[in-house]
């Protein structure tokens, strides 16, 4: 069983930038929006990835780290494609497709981590949650409840960061996995911390984490 980690952050909060320290053969990026990475290093990427490409890549499981970037657009693009259709059934389809992807990510092997990057939204009480389409995922599934790690990306005058825990918010991680409630937005360092905590193999055989 693989590890699924959710990375939430507004546009410009440093989610994609956090990939900058991965080597090209360590990670595969499933780039839903097809936008360029905000750094010079070239990482292997499937551009404009949809559910078929994502499910195929996770099923083959040839890497130990995957990033599904801008995953919320899987639902938003599907919603635009069916904008003229009436009725509730299309929203059920959006939810089922996304839930299938989450299950496939969790079914990767024991040394694989799948990072799902999404924009946030807020519920009626003002609490942050993943941005979705329709209410089925929020009311009947609760995406953040299915994963053991939720990091919130944000920036301030001191730079860009990941919040790893917030008792009053959505950020969470196992006690002792990270050195504090806030860490630099370096996803490679995050990946190493997760692997060390759970005794997972490094991204590449022969590497020391």
Secondary structure, 3 states (H helix, E strand, C coil): CCEEEEEECCCCCCCHHHHCCCCCCCCEEEECCCCCCCCCCCCCEEECCCHHHHHHHHHHCCCCEEEEECCHHHHHHHHHHCCCCCCCHHHHHHHHHHHHHHHHHHCCCCCCEEEEEECEEECCCCCEEECCCCCHHHHHHCHHHHCCEEEEEEEECCEEEEECCCCCCCCECCCCCCCCCEEECCHHHHHHHHHHHHCCCCCCCCCCC
